[in-house]
Amino acid sequence: MKHTDRKKRVCPRCGQAYRGRPAVSREDGRTSICPDCGTRQALESIGVDEKEQDAILAAIHRCAEGGSEG
């Protein structure tokens, strides 16, 4: 089985390079976007403002890197 999640991609929404499984854009239901943009779209859909999105993504990144939440 091929590990496609190791392939380097560029997100069409934010322009950043990323590795890992892409998210599917909520805008068209088919465009692959980076996991952060996927999370942002989900948070936007429930009314979370950009500052809080940044804090949530920072916590996700800390946890993914093995750091603490606090």
Summary of the structure (lengths in Angstrom):
residues: 70
radius of gyration: 13.0
end to end distance: 37.8
largest distance: 39.6
contacts: 157
relative contact order: 0.13
helix: 41%
strand: 11%
